[in-house]
Amino acid sequence: MSWRQWLGLESGPRSEGRVGSRDTASVREIARQLEALPEQQARFLAAFAYVLARVAHADLRFEEAETTEMERAVGTLSELSSDECILVVAIAKSQTTLLGGTENYVVTRQFRELSDPAERAKLLGCLFAVAAADGTISPEESAEIYAIGDELGFKRSEVNAYRSRYRERLSEFQTKPGS
């Protein structure tokens, strides 16, 4: 397989099958692992997990608590086993690390197309939960959530309403040691 096929830029083994031809390489790879699920649900979960990983990786690292929260969030939206949730999140993290800069916006836009307003609101809440899982929402994570919120069609005031629920976890409101 060529690197262009691996990235989903040309047809080949990775782009064949039941996953949609408009899917990004990240969504295709994650959805391929969910073959037992209906196609639409696999694509939805793939995009959902990827966007969660996007926020968790905004500060260029994945904390264990963030990974655990991502697995919990994927589990609440699906009937996947714990092991399957771990697999989906691991692939999403890998894809985010490998292709994040190029696919972040495209995957988020695809999630918007696959979801209804209530599902997008659920994702927004999960983004804050993932970012806060390690005890602090960093400025990078906060900025990434604002960008995602905009890409999902939320007004800044709507994102702020979710953000206010996590005020004590926002780094700018936490007391620094020695202060």
N, C-alpha and C positions, 0 to 999 in steps of 0.2 A: 504494500500500500504506500502511495506517495504521501509526502507531508501535506500536499494540497487536499488529498482525500481525507486525511486525518483531521484537518481543520474544517472540513465540510465545504471547501471551496469548489470541489468538483465531485461528480458522482462516482460512486464506487461502493465497496462493501459497507461503509459507515452510513452512507446516505440512502441505502436501499431499505426496504422493509416498511413497517407500518408507521413510522414516525413521519410527520409532515415535512414536505420538501422546503418549507419556509422556516423551519426550525433552525436555530443556531447550532453550532457544533456542541456547545455545552448542553443545551436542552436535548439534543439527539443522544448524546452519550449517557446522560442520566436516565432518560426515558427508555433507552435500550435495555437498561438493567431492570426495568419495571415491566417487562414483557407480559407478565401475568395480568396486569391491570388493563382496563379499557384504555385505548389510545389517548382519549381526551384527558382522562385522569392522570395518566403517566406524564403527559406534557405539562399539565398544570402543576403537579408536584415537582417536576424537574425545574421549572421556572421559579416556583416558590422557594425551593431549597437554594437555588443559585442566588436569588436576591438576598436571602438571609445571609449566605456566605459573603456576599458583597459587603454587607455592613460589618460582619465580624472581622473581615480582613481590611477594613478601612484604615486601621492603624498598622497594617502590614504584618500582623500576627494573628493567629487563632488561639484564644485562651481556651483551656479545657472547659470552663464553665459556659462559655459561648457555644462550644460544640454540643455540650449536653442540652442546652436550651434549644438549639436548632433541631436536635433529634426529637425533643419533646414536642416542638411545634409541628414538625412533619408528622409525627405520630398522631397528633390530635386531628389532623386533616385527612387521615387515611386509615385504612385497615391493615397497614403494613405491620409486620412483626418488628420487634425491637431490633433484631439483626438487620432487617431490610431498611429500617430508618437509619441505622448506623451507616449502611452502605450508601444510601442516597446522599446523606450529608457528607460522607468522605469523598464521594465523586464530585459533589458540588464544590467542596473546598478545593479539591484538586483543579477543577476547571476554572474556578475563580483565580487561583494562583497562576495558572498557565495562560489564561486568555482574558483575564479581568478587564484590562484596559480597552480591549477591542470589543468585548461582548457585553459589558455592563449595561449600557443603554439599550441595546438591541434585545437582550433577554428581559429587561424590565418592561420594555414596550410590548414584547410578546406576552408577558404575564398580564398586562393590562387588557390585551385582546382576548385572552383566555378566561378572564375573570369578570365577575359582576362587582358592583360597588361595595357590597357587603364583604366579599372575599378580599378586595383591595384594602378595605378598612381592617380586616383581620390581619393581613400581612403587615400593615403599618404598625399595628399594636405589637406584633411579633418582632418587628425590627427593633423597637425600643427595648423589648424584653431581652433580646439577644445582646444588644449593645450594653445593657445594664447588668447582664449576668455575672460579670467579673467584678462588680461593685462600683464601676465608674463608666460613665458614658464620656468618651474622649471627644475633644473638639472635632477630630477627623470623623469619628462615627456619627456625631451629630450632623456635620455637614453632609455626609453621605446620605443620611436619612432624609434631610431636606431635599437633596437632589432626586432621590428615589420618589419621595412624595410628589414632587413637581412632575416627574415622568409618569406617575400613576394618575395624575390629574387632580391632586389635592391642592387646595388653597393653603397658603402659608399658615393662616389662622387655624385650619383644620389640623395641620401637623403640630402646631403649637399646643393645641388642646391635648393631644396624646403626649407630647413632650412634658407638659406640666405635671402629668401623673408620675414622672420620673425625676422631678426636680432635685431630690436629695441625692440622686446618682449622677447628676451633671457635674462634670469636673469643675466648672467655674463656680459652683456653689458649695463645693467640698472644702473643708478646712485643711490646709496643707500642714504636714507635720512640722513642728518648730515655729508655727505662726502664732 
